[in-house]
Amino acid sequence: MSRIVAQNVSPVRDCVPLYDRRQTVEMSSPTFAQLLNNVGDDVTGDETGGSVHQILTMELPLQQSIPFVLSFSNLTYSVRVRRKNIFPAMSGRRNRTDEPRCTRTKVLLNDISGEARDGELLAVLGASGSGKSTLIDALANRISKDSLKGEMKLNGEPLHSKLLKVISAYVMQDDLLYPMLTVEETLMFSAEFRLPRTLSKSKKKSRVQALIDQLGLRNAAKTIIGDEGHRGVSGGERRRVSIGIDIIHDPIILFLDEPTSGLDSTSAFMMVKVLQRIAQSGSIVIMSIHQPSYRILGLLDRLIFLSRGQTVYSGSPFNLPQFFADFGHPIPENENKTEFALDLIRELEGSPNGTSSLVEFNRKWKNSSTTSTIYDLSLKEAISASISRGKLVSGAANPTSMVPTFANPIWIEMAVLSNRSFTNSWRMPEIFAVRFGAVMVTGFILATLFWRLDDSPRGVRERIGFFAFAMSTTYYTCAEALPVFIHERFIFMRETAYNAYRRSSYCLSHALVSIPSLIFLSLSFAALTFWAVGLDGGASSFLFYLSVVLASFWAGNSFVTFLSCVIPHVMIGYVIVVAIFAYYLLFSGFFLNRDRIPSYWIWFHYISLVKYPYEAVLQNEFKDPMKCFVRGIQLFDNSPLGDVPISLKEKLLDSISNTLNVRITSSTCVVTGADILVQQGITQLNKWNCLWVTIAWGFFFRILFYFTLLLGSKNKRR
């Protein structure tokens, strides 16, 4: 097993030896795996019928836990900030060579060093803007390698980003959860993602129940998370659920960005108490916190105080009085140590020299007691030993490698994602009801407005108008898909950042979940309008019309989904979607035939999503070359001669017949369906090709959606 030997340790400043603490931790808090081995797969009931979940007695292991030490040194991170120059002409800076003068470099982290050990709780403190969240992001590999300087090591070996993704978890400051799932369901879905399929369903459920008990969520297990419109769990319970979904696989390292933010003092204390138990189960817990209370301070093992990106104190909270006494500012009795330290730091920040004196004193104070660490096991051996004890359960599925990249194959990820999305949506029927209502109201208006169209020239004109509006309507009603991914964006980024599932699994499940509702909407709209309008053909024509409507919904839904990935704001997204769909209708060929569109705009005609379903349904309606739509005197219906007497129209026909040497009577067919298609410029693709192109557009935008997620969801600072 791994052994850490500390040399030249000052007894005053390091008053809590590592092994003394670790022995206490080992005897008090077993790992999740040890808990699970003593949790029955079957839930027993008491006499009243209630469920009982309890941890049975167990024999404590004789061996000590495998120690991990995460060390980081000389972490430096800076960003370039552009200065706004409101009047560039007045400043005389017209040359491009002067542009660098308009930017400055802001240092967010400046030579930060420290360490965190498993079994201990490390807290990063400081005022707003001191760099707390930036340091957490740097340790959690959420800053680009090109921008972050310094090194991180785990047990003395370089810690690579791929390994860190698998052995760690990151809890964001915001609680990003599905509102209509219960606490138990939320944790269960996380278990399905994080735990391998080799673990039985009953074992996963037992693991979730053990975690619910550890997080103190037993009374809220059956309560939904809730949101603004649905009452759910409290803020403290929501925060604990956010932590639970990231520790379901018992990671070695846990990062948290201000987990007590927005909580009352009691909830904040309970939160840190939960984090202490997690640390004592054998994890490294690193969190940022704004200003801990006296009770919370007693739970913390190590502190790092930051001021404008620099370390002003790093060590045990027990050493704070000695540190500030040596600095010349002793902490008064009965005063909160952290409040005094933060107030003093703020006071120094307002002085001419800032906190440079305190930074330099901390450096000398730490150098007076240096420690060197020796490891008997390599990092790979230490992680393997930790896995064998039940930590990092997702790694147990693949013993040949240290840890797998993903816990489950893609089809299981798709099934779990689809189930979660469907469950959340099913409990919010009002969203689908609004869309269904919009489609049905539009269909009803169209059906009654274009009721039983005849085969006259006027009926042809009205049919064409109906098809143009009907096809564009299918796209406009897809705008409701815009906020779906925008609301899920940060959940997706959080879960994929640490390999809960593949991005491809999310894209495929996202498409699969949308298909049932699209089929239902398409069938309803097609059945409501086809026979009411009096469209031509029987069952085969209806099925093709239904297929085109479904393909239009599919293409529109895919396009809006892609836009929701590119545009993160709902209102801006709606404006852009409505505008683009209007352009699609404008260039579809309804208002202006293809041969009348200027050459510099013809490209827009071919990328119009409305063009292909519009041409498909027109060909489906006017496909019969023998069916006549204009006979004899109907030739004058769309002209100024339409109102003249029939006898005069017959004389005009006779005159035309004599001129053309072709006999044309009042019953002679003048325009067939094929002629109408030629008049509309529909001569390039047949109706089946138009259908396949529409379907292909949907797949094209889904592929774009995937690559946008792949390239744009790294969630790293530059």
Solvent accessible surface area in square Angstrom, and as a share of the most:
residue,aa,sasa,rsa
1,M,110,0.49
2,S,0,0.00
3,R,117,0.43
4,I,14,0.07
5,V,46,0.27
6,A,58,0.45
7,Q,80,0.36
8,N,129,0.66
9,V,54,0.31
10,S,20,0.13
11,P,112,0.71
12,V,87,0.50
13,R,52,0.19
14,D,51,0.27
15,C,63,0.38
16,V,50,0.29
17,P,73,0.46
18,L,19,0.09
19,Y,57,0.22
20,D,82,0.42
21,R,54,0.20
22,R,6,0.02
23,Q,85,0.38
24,T,90,0.53
25,V,14,0.08
26,E,18,0.08
27,M,118,0.53
28,S,71,0.46
29,S,23,0.15
30,P,30,0.19
31,T,2,0.01
32,F,7,0.03
33,A,19,0.15
34,Q,31,0.14
35,L,29,0.14
36,L,13,0.06
37,N,117,0.60
38,N,34,0.18
39,V,20,0.12
40,G,45,0.43
41,D,66,0.34
42,D,121,0.63
43,V,82,0.47
44,T,92,0.53
45,G,54,0.52
46,D,71,0.37
47,E,181,0.81
48,T,124,0.72
49,G,64,0.62
50,G,32,0.31
51,S,83,0.53
52,V,53,0.31
53,H,48,0.22
54,Q,112,0.50
55,I,72,0.36
56,L,92,0.46
57,T,137,0.80
58,M,54,0.24
59,E,166,0.74
60,L,67,0.34
61,P,37,0.23
62,L,183,0.91
63,Q,97,0.43
64,Q,47,0.21
65,S,9,0.06
66,I,11,0.06
67,P,0,0.00
68,F,3,0.01
69,V,4,0.02
70,L,0,0.00
71,S,36,0.23
72,F,5,0.02
73,S,35,0.23
74,N,82,0.42
75,L,1,0.01
76,T,42,0.25
77,Y,4,0.01
78,S,45,0.29
79,V,43,0.24
80,R,166,0.61
81,V,48,0.27
82,R,166,0.61
83,R,133,0.49
84,K,191,0.81
85,N,59,0.30
86,I,138,0.70
87,F,128,0.53
88,P,69,0.43
89,A,60,0.47
90,M,159,0.71
91,S,58,0.37
92,G,54,0.52
93,R,93,0.34
94,R,198,0.72
95,N,91,0.47
96,R,186,0.68
97,T,105,0.61
98,D,22,0.11
99,E,78,0.35
100,P,86,0.54
101,R,149,0.55
102,C,21,0.12
103,T,26,0.15
104,R,103,0.38
105,T,76,0.44
106,K,96,0.41
107,V,68,0.39
108,L,39,0.19
109,L,0,0.00
110,N,56,0.29
111,D,61,0.32
112,I,0,0.00
113,S,47,0.30
114,G,22,0.21
115,E,39,0.17
116,A,1,0.01
117,R,30,0.11
118,D,1,0.01
119,G,6,0.06
120,E,10,0.04
121,L,0,0.00
122,L,2,0.01
123,A,0,0.00
124,V,0,0.00
125,L,0,0.00
126,G,0,0.00
127,A,18,0.14
128,S,98,0.63
129,G,79,0.76
130,S,4,0.02
131,G,11,0.10
132,K,10,0.04
133,S,35,0.22
134,T,10,0.06
135,L,0,0.00
136,I,0,0.00
137,D,12,0.06
138,A,1,0.01
139,L,0,0.00
140,A,2,0.01
141,N,26,0.13
142,R,32,0.12
143,I,2,0.01
144,S,12,0.08
145,K,139,0.59
146,D,122,0.63
147,S,30,0.19
148,L,33,0.16
149,K,120,0.51
150,G,49,0.47
151,E,91,0.41
152,M,29,0.13
153,K,65,0.27
154,L,0,0.00
155,N,4,0.02
156,G,38,0.36
157,E,62,0.28
158,P,82,0.52
159,L,22,0.11
160,H,122,0.54
161,S,25,0.16
162,K,170,0.72
163,L,24,0.12
164,L,4,0.02
165,K,61,0.26
166,V,17,0.10
167,I,0,0.00
168,S,0,0.00
169,A,0,0.00
170,Y,7,0.03
171,V,3,0.01
172,M,24,0.11
173,Q,68,0.30
174,D,96,0.50
175,D,32,0.16
176,L,39,0.19
177,L,19,0.09
178,Y,15,0.06
179,P,26,0.16
180,M,15,0.07
181,L,1,0.00
182,T,19,0.11
183,V,0,0.00
184,E,35,0.16
185,E,48,0.22
186,T,12,0.07
187,L,0,0.00
188,M,30,0.13
189,F,21,0.09
190,S,11,0.07
191,A,0,0.00
192,E,21,0.09
193,F,5,0.02
194,R,18,0.07
195,L,0,0.00
196,P,4,0.02
197,R,140,0.51
198,T,108,0.63
199,L,44,0.22
200,S,57,0.37
201,K,113,0.48
202,S,40,0.26
203,K,62,0.26
204,K,11,0.05
205,K,103,0.44
206,S,6,0.04
207,R,1,0.00
208,V,1,0.00
209,Q,18,0.08
210,A,4,0.03
211,L,1,0.00
212,I,0,0.00
213,D,51,0.27
214,Q,26,0.12
215,L,0,0.00
216,G,45,0.43
217,L,1,0.00
218,R,81,0.29
219,N,156,0.80
220,A,7,0.06
221,A,4,0.03
222,K,156,0.66
223,T,53,0.31
224,I,41,0.21
225,I,0,0.00
226,G,2,0.02
227,D,53,0.28
228,E,176,0.79
229,G,67,0.64
230,H,52,0.23
231,R,234,0.85
232,G,24,0.23
233,V,14,0.08
234,S,62,0.40
235,G,42,0.40
236,G,7,0.07
237,E,39,0.18
238,R,57,0.21
239,R,20,0.07
240,R,17,0.06
241,V,0,0.00
242,S,5,0.03
243,I,0,0.00
244,G,0,0.00
245,I,11,0.06
246,D,6,0.03
247,I,1,0.01
248,I,0,0.00
249,H,3,0.01
250,D,2,0.01
251,P,2,0.01
252,I,0,0.00
253,I,0,0.00
254,L,0,0.00
255,F,0,0.00
256,L,0,0.00
257,D,15,0.08
258,E,28,0.12
259,P,2,0.01
260,T,18,0.10
261,S,37,0.24
262,G,86,0.83
263,L,32,0.16
264,D,89,0.46
265,S,75,0.48
266,T,75,0.43
267,S,24,0.16
268,A,8,0.07
269,F,44,0.19
270,M,82,0.37
271,M,1,0.00
272,V,0,0.00
273,K,76,0.32
274,V,6,0.03
275,L,0,0.00
276,Q,32,0.14
277,R,84,0.31
278,I,7,0.04
279,A,1,0.01
280,Q,44,0.19
281,S,9,0.06
282,G,11,0.10
283,S,1,0.01
284,I,0,0.00
285,V,0,0.00
286,I,0,0.00
287,M,0,0.00
288,S,0,0.00
289,I,4,0.02
290,H,73,0.33
291,Q,74,0.33
292,P,2,0.02
293,S,44,0.28
294,Y,158,0.60
295,R,118,0.43
296,I,5,0.03
297,L,10,0.05
298,G,60,0.58
299,L,18,0.09
300,L,4,0.02
301,D,16,0.08
302,R,42,0.15
303,L,1,0.00
304,I,3,0.01
305,F,0,0.00
306,L,1,0.00
307,S,0,0.00
308,R,146,0.53
309,G,1,0.01
310,Q,50,0.22
311,T,16,0.09
312,V,1,0.00
313,Y,1,0.00
314,S,16,0.10
315,G,9,0.08
316,S,17,0.11
317,P,5,0.03
318,F,115,0.48
319,N,7,0.04
320,L,0,0.00
321,P,50,0.31
322,Q,74,0.33
323,F,0,0.00
324,F,1,0.00
325,A,49,0.38
326,D,63,0.32
327,F,38,0.16
328,G,53,0.51
329,H,76,0.34
330,P,85,0.54
331,I,26,0.13
332,P,69,0.44
333,E,158,0.71
334,N,165,0.85
335,E,70,0.32
336,N,22,0.11
337,K,52,0.22
338,T,0,0.00
339,E,68,0.31
340,F,33,0.14
341,A,0,0.00
342,L,3,0.02
343,D,76,0.40
344,L,11,0.05
345,I,4,0.02
346,R,100,0.36
347,E,122,0.55
348,L,27,0.13
349,E,30,0.13
350,G,70,0.67
351,S,42,0.27
352,P,141,0.88
353,N,122,0.62
354,G,13,0.12
355,T,10,0.06
356,S,65,0.42
357,S,60,0.39
358,L,0,0.00
359,V,10,0.06
360,E,72,0.32
361,F,46,0.19
362,N,10,0.05
363,R,102,0.37
364,K,127,0.54
365,W,13,0.05
366,K,73,0.31
367,N,93,0.48
368,S,73,0.47
369,S,12,0.08
370,T,79,0.46
371,T,62,0.36
372,S,53,0.34
373,T,49,0.29
374,I,85,0.43
375,Y,53,0.20
376,D,75,0.39
377,L,42,0.21
378,S,46,0.30
379,L,8,0.04
380,K,111,0.47
381,E,89,0.40
382,A,0,0.00
383,I,0,0.00
384,S,52,0.34
385,A,27,0.21
386,S,3,0.02
387,I,28,0.14
388,S,93,0.60
389,R,33,0.12
390,G,11,0.10
391,K,2,0.01
392,L,0,0.00
393,V,18,0.10
394,S,9,0.06
395,G,2,0.02
396,A,62,0.48
397,A,41,0.32
398,N,54,0.28
399,P,121,0.76
400,T,122,0.71
401,S,45,0.29
402,M,43,0.19
403,V,21,0.12
404,P,21,0.13
405,T,81,0.47
406,F,54,0.22
407,A,15,0.12
408,N,4,0.02
409,P,26,0.16
410,I,58,0.30
411,W,150,0.53
412,I,37,0.19
413,E,2,0.01
414,M,38,0.17
415,A,63,0.48
416,V,16,0.09
417,L,6,0.03
418,S,25,0.16
419,N,82,0.42
420,R,14,0.05
421,S,29,0.19
422,F,107,0.45
423,T,25,0.14
424,N,13,0.07
425,S,58,0.38
426,W,182,0.64
427,R,83,0.30
428,M,28,0.13
429,P,84,0.53
430,E,83,0.37
431,I,89,0.45
432,F,72,0.30
433,A,55,0.43
434,V,109,0.63
435,R,14,0.05
436,F,60,0.25
437,G,27,0.26
438,A,46,0.36
439,V,1,0.01
440,M,54,0.24
441,V,89,0.51
442,T,27,0.16
443,G,0,0.00
444,F,121,0.50
445,I,93,0.47
446,L,5,0.02
447,A,4,0.03
448,T,70,0.41
449,L,127,0.63
450,F,32,0.13
451,W,151,0.53
452,R,141,0.51
453,L,22,0.11
454,D,85,0.44
455,D,56,0.29
456,S,24,0.16
457,P,7,0.04
458,R,157,0.57
459,G,1,0.01
460,V,14,0.08
461,R,123,0.45
462,E,63,0.28
463,R,5,0.02
464,I,15,0.08
465,G,20,0.19
466,F,0,0.00
467,F,2,0.01
468,A,3,0.03
469,F,108,0.45
470,A,0,0.00
471,M,0,0.00
472,S,4,0.03
473,T,13,0.07
474,T,1,0.00
475,Y,0,0.00
476,Y,75,0.29
477,T,20,0.12
478,C,0,0.00
479,A,13,0.10
480,E,51,0.23
481,A,8,0.06
482,L,0,0.00
483,P,26,0.17
484,V,59,0.34
485,F,2,0.01
486,I,18,0.09
487,H,132,0.59
488,E,23,0.10
489,R,35,0.13
490,F,104,0.43
491,I,10,0.05
492,F,2,0.01
493,M,21,0.09
494,R,16,0.06
495,E,17,0.08
496,T,3,0.02
497,A,15,0.12
498,Y,9,0.04
499,N,20,0.10
500,A,4,0.03
501,Y,2,0.01
502,R,69,0.25
503,R,40,0.15
504,S,31,0.20
505,S,0,0.00
506,Y,9,0.03
507,C,10,0.06
508,L,84,0.42
509,S,4,0.03
510,H,29,0.13
511,A,13,0.10
512,L,90,0.45
513,V,37,0.21
514,S,17,0.11
515,I,62,0.32
516,P,80,0.51
517,S,33,0.21
518,L,2,0.01
519,I,85,0.43
520,F,100,0.42
521,L,0,0.00
522,S,0,0.00
523,L,87,0.43
524,S,22,0.14
525,F,1,0.00
526,A,0,0.00
527,A,49,0.38
528,L,51,0.25
529,T,0,0.00
530,F,1,0.01
531,W,125,0.44
532,A,16,0.12
533,V,0,0.00
534,G,18,0.18
535,L,15,0.08
536,D,35,0.18
537,G,38,0.37
538,G,44,0.42
539,A,75,0.58
540,S,87,0.56
541,S,3,0.02
542,F,22,0.09
543,L,105,0.52
544,F,9,0.04
545,Y,1,0.00
546,L,34,0.17
547,S,42,0.27
548,V,1,0.00
549,V,0,0.00
550,L,56,0.28
551,A,4,0.03
552,S,0,0.00
553,F,2,0.01
554,W,23,0.08
555,A,0,0.00
556,G,0,0.00
557,N,7,0.04
558,S,0,0.00
559,F,9,0.04
560,V,0,0.00
561,T,1,0.01
562,F,37,0.15
563,L,16,0.08
564,S,0,0.00
565,C,10,0.06
566,V,77,0.44
567,I,19,0.10
568,P,68,0.43
569,H,109,0.49
570,V,40,0.23
571,M,138,0.62
572,I,90,0.46
573,G,0,0.00
574,Y,70,0.26
575,V,100,0.58
576,I,58,0.29
577,V,0,0.00
578,V,77,0.44
579,A,35,0.27
580,I,41,0.21
581,F,1,0.01
582,A,43,0.33
583,Y,108,0.41
584,Y,14,0.05
585,L,33,0.16
586,L,91,0.45
587,F,25,0.10
588,S,1,0.01
589,G,6,0.06
590,F,65,0.27
591,F,119,0.50
592,L,80,0.40
593,N,40,0.20
594,R,46,0.17
595,D,118,0.61
596,R,174,0.63
597,I,15,0.08
598,P,54,0.34
599,S,94,0.61
600,Y,154,0.58
601,W,104,0.37
602,I,49,0.25
603,W,129,0.45
604,F,27,0.11
605,H,2,0.01
606,Y,80,0.31
607,I,67,0.34
608,S,0,0.00
609,L,1,0.01
610,V,1,0.01
611,K,4,0.02
612,Y,16,0.06
613,P,0,0.00
614,Y,3,0.01
615,E,10,0.05
616,A,0,0.00
617,V,1,0.01
618,L,0,0.00
619,Q,21,0.09
620,N,5,0.03
621,E,4,0.02
622,F,2,0.01
623,K,88,0.37
624,D,58,0.30
625,P,78,0.49
626,M,163,0.73
627,K,48,0.20
628,C,14,0.08
629,F,3,0.01
630,V,14,0.08
631,R,109,0.40
632,G,0,0.00
633,I,34,0.17
634,Q,58,0.26
635,L,72,0.36
636,F,15,0.06
637,D,64,0.33
638,N,99,0.51
639,S,45,0.29
640,P,132,0.83
641,L,73,0.36
642,G,19,0.19
643,D,147,0.76
644,V,35,0.20
645,P,87,0.55
646,I,105,0.53
647,S,68,0.44
648,L,77,0.38
649,K,16,0.07
650,E,79,0.35
651,K,137,0.58
652,L,54,0.27
653,L,3,0.02
654,D,74,0.38
655,S,62,0.40
656,I,54,0.27
657,S,12,0.07
658,N,123,0.63
659,T,111,0.64
660,L,107,0.53
661,N,141,0.72
662,V,85,0.49
663,R,185,0.68
664,I,23,0.12
665,T,43,0.25
666,S,54,0.35
667,S,75,0.48
668,T,45,0.26
669,C,51,0.30
670,V,50,0.28
671,V,19,0.11
672,T,29,0.17
673,G,0,0.00
674,A,44,0.34
675,D,56,0.29
676,I,5,0.03
677,L,24,0.12
678,V,96,0.55
679,Q,101,0.45
680,Q,39,0.17
681,G,13,0.13
682,I,12,0.06
683,T,84,0.49
684,Q,100,0.45
685,L,59,0.29
686,N,82,0.42
687,K,37,0.16
688,W,127,0.45
689,N,61,0.31
690,C,0,0.00
691,L,7,0.04
692,W,143,0.50
693,V,46,0.26
694,T,2,0.01
695,I,47,0.24
696,A,55,0.43
697,W,46,0.16
698,G,0,0.00
699,F,117,0.49
700,F,96,0.40
701,F,14,0.06
702,R,19,0.07
703,I,94,0.48
704,L,56,0.28
705,F,0,0.00
706,Y,58,0.22
707,F,100,0.42
708,T,38,0.22
709,L,4,0.02
710,L,55,0.28
711,L,132,0.66
712,G,56,0.54
713,S,6,0.04
714,K,97,0.41
715,N,35,0.18
716,K,71,0.30
717,R,76,0.28
718,R,183,0.67
